[in-house]
């Protein structure tokens, strides 16, 4: 059970509790993607970040282009946006949540696990639905894992042992730029003599990406052909290539046979799959088929499979939600007990069906990523956005509460890497202007308990 | 015979889902109060609909429930139903006939997703279209529908009859992607077209009388029956099911 603090007082200025005004902070955890690179070196000069070492372009920009933050909470009325205090913003949030019939708490992947835990308790208290960005990301991968299990491992195992790497429906060069240099293609392996030259890279994608350009084998499949290709490879691996047609999903049988042979002859194979598998036609069935291919390969060699989780602490949200409610995302507490059914209790579905009558969006940009019908409904109901920066979702909201940025000026906490490893964040800058999402949710939870008499 | 007519009242927020698993024939014998959840609030059924009883009986086999008005947002009607009949005059919400064991549900409009989920017995007839996961299992469940029959006069969505283990599902229209995926037994018949039917099946029989617009490549052609092509599979899954199709885009 997560320890929940007493309500913070928001009537005073936040006291600085860490970070440096001048100096260098080492071993910083990157706050961008699911790789959670933990070797970042940040230089701070006069309270401003002036240098970042080891990070990729995306991660470095997160530190260096940290501008445009909302200075204070804002509320919209008929005259436009007005600044309000943290206390007023939190009271508004409590007011819309306490009597809502179908409240939704969505986002959470930019939050620390400590804040995520409080979110689950709030959802349970108000009989709401709590959902993370998994719902528009690797949610189908979790469904597949629930069906057939997960032959996985840590990225450290891949780094030190894997001699055949498969990127399927994923383009780490653009989306996870340091994945290949820290964990797979280019990194030195403890158990290989000449890892860079000995490794074989296989890429499966619908288009020739920058990752495909460095592949030893590139399988350019037809869109939506992932399931059929995985089935064909499974049949070939188990020696039933006689049933496989001459071409499947645009790939010749000859190439499929070559790839199957490479995989079977690997000393240690590692498959990484992205949303090109999980979010195309077939969704979780594609992932399930890929997992069953890996199962089949384990009759010949060691092989593992890992999802390329994108959003920073999205894995943490699945962990936290599961250890409290039993389910990883899309959890409906409307009847007092946890119920889970993606497609029914997930955010996009709830919003598209216009079920939700109050929403809190946490560190996520629904306005930029959800279908139009969902955004239209969100704009028609009381919506609170808890996010450091203005975004497309700001325009759908009635109140926005800015927070400190986790991994930059928020107090240290826990986040999970894409392979399920929990890591501690570091605080780079002192913060005197913004409360953390953990502090804000602690306050909201305490006030809701008072209102509900819980 | 007792006929109970439930007429939906106008609602201030018609989009709010109602969970009404207590709407089964046996609960309308006597004076038992039937409760439903509207969002996260529990109400008496009387708050959302007008109830009219004609006749009086002692056994649920002789109870017929008539659902009138807009029931398209009402979930779980007929859950664990074991006798009697339910007639829905319009559309019905998700999970109608979940775990149903006996009796009959007739839907004169469309049914939302998860119609007859993990059904054990009884009959469901849907005169319109059915949504995704018609006759399927719950998330992570290894066995879906195990008995009884579902007949859909229109089309069905994706993943129809997923994990079908027993009983029969008949679709007179088209099926979306992955009808009969992971089949463990039972019979699935699709009169219209289908995409990637019976993928990863282990056992059972899937018949597609229309066109198979895309076919899983790991089925083994074993012959012809009554002018239709018979395949065994899914070989990728060491399956021994039967997929019978009239025509397919697959080139051997």
Interface residues (C-beta under 8 A of the other chain):
Chain A: X100 X101 X102 X126 X127 X128 X143 X146 X147 X227 X228 X231 X232 X234 X235 X238 X240 X243 X244 X245 X246 X248 X281 X282 X285 X288 X289 X292 X333 X334 X335 X340 X341 X342 X343 X344 X353 X354 X355 X357
Chain B: X13 X15 X16 X17 X19 X37 X38 X39 X40 X41 X94 X113 X114 X132 X133 X138 X139 X140 X177 X178 X181 X196 X199 X200 X214 X216 X217 X218 X219 X220 X233 X234 X235 X236 X237 X238 X250 X251 X252
